[in-house]
Amino acid sequence: MGKSKLALCSWGDVLVTLSADEEPVDPKKYLEERCKPNCVKPFYAYEKCVKRVEADDTGHKHCTGQYFDYLSCVDKCVASKLFEKLK
């Protein structure tokens, strides 16, 4: 049996350790969780919209714009951290 190799990858404050038989870990999910607190304002706007729309019986109202504003904020934060480490 051959020795398994160990790989260490650093993503800012994320350290990923892999052995040869493990799948790589995508740091994007970790970074998304770290970035969500930076996007509180769009998240609250989305929550406020959801509460307004809950009373709509017609089904025509939605919060798609507010949801995408929130996701866009998180994505911008993640991109700045993730892509600076890619080579």
C-alpha positions as CSV (number, residue, x, y, z in Angstrom):
1,M,0.0,0.0,0.0
2,G,1.2,3.5,-0.9
3,K,1.4,6.3,1.5
4,S,-1.5,8.8,1.3
5,K,-0.5,12.3,0.6
6,L,-1.7,15.2,2.7
7,A,-2.6,18.6,1.1
8,L,-3.1,21.8,2.9
9,C,-4.9,24.7,1.2
10,S,-5.4,28.1,2.8
11,W,-8.4,30.2,1.8
12,G,-7.9,33.4,3.8
13,D,-8.9,32.2,7.3
14,V,-10.0,28.8,6.0
15,L,-7.6,26.0,6.2
16,V,-8.6,22.9,4.2
17,T,-6.7,19.6,5.0
18,L,-7.1,16.7,2.6
19,S,-5.7,13.3,2.5
20,A,-5.3,11.5,-0.9
21,D,-8.6,9.6,-0.5
22,E,-10.8,12.6,0.5
23,E,-12.8,14.8,-1.7
24,P,-11.8,18.5,-1.8
25,V,-13.9,20.8,0.4
26,D,-15.4,23.7,-1.4
27,P,-14.6,26.8,0.7
28,K,-17.5,28.8,-0.9
29,K,-20.1,27.5,1.5
30,Y,-18.0,28.5,4.5
31,L,-17.3,31.9,3.0
32,E,-21.1,32.4,2.3
33,E,-21.8,31.8,6.0
34,R,-19.0,34.2,7.0
35,C,-20.4,36.9,4.6
36,K,-24.1,36.7,5.6
37,P,-23.6,39.1,8.6
38,N,-22.2,41.7,6.2
39,C,-25.6,41.7,4.3
40,V,-28.0,42.4,7.1
41,K,-29.7,45.3,5.4
42,P,-30.8,43.4,2.2
43,F,-31.7,40.4,4.4
44,Y,-34.0,42.5,6.5
45,A,-35.6,44.1,3.4
46,Y,-36.3,40.6,2.1
47,E,-37.8,39.5,5.4
48,K,-40.0,42.6,5.5
49,C,-41.2,41.9,2.0
50,V,-42.0,38.3,2.9
51,K,-44.2,39.4,5.9
52,R,-46.0,41.9,3.5
53,V,-46.6,39.2,0.9
54,E,-47.8,36.6,3.3
55,A,-51.2,38.4,3.4
56,D,-51.5,38.3,-0.4
57,D,-54.2,35.8,-1.4
58,T,-53.8,36.4,-5.1
59,G,-50.3,35.0,-5.4
60,H,-49.2,37.9,-7.6
61,K,-46.9,39.5,-5.1
62,H,-43.4,38.2,-4.6
63,C,-40.0,39.1,-3.1
64,T,-37.8,37.9,-5.9
65,G,-36.0,41.3,-6.2
66,Q,-35.2,41.5,-2.5
67,Y,-34.1,37.9,-2.5
68,F,-31.7,38.5,-5.4
69,D,-30.4,41.7,-3.8
70,Y,-29.5,39.7,-0.7
71,L,-27.9,36.9,-2.7
72,S,-26.0,39.4,-4.8
73,C,-24.6,41.0,-1.6
74,V,-23.4,37.7,-0.3
75,D,-21.9,36.7,-3.7
76,K,-20.0,40.0,-3.9
77,C,-18.5,39.4,-0.5
78,V,-17.6,35.8,-1.2
79,A,-16.1,36.6,-4.6
80,S,-13.7,39.2,-3.1
81,K,-12.4,36.6,-0.7
82,L,-12.5,33.5,-2.9
83,F,-11.0,34.8,-6.1
84,E,-8.1,36.6,-4.5
85,K,-6.8,33.1,-3.5
86,L,-7.2,31.4,-6.9
87,K,-4.2,31.2,-9.2
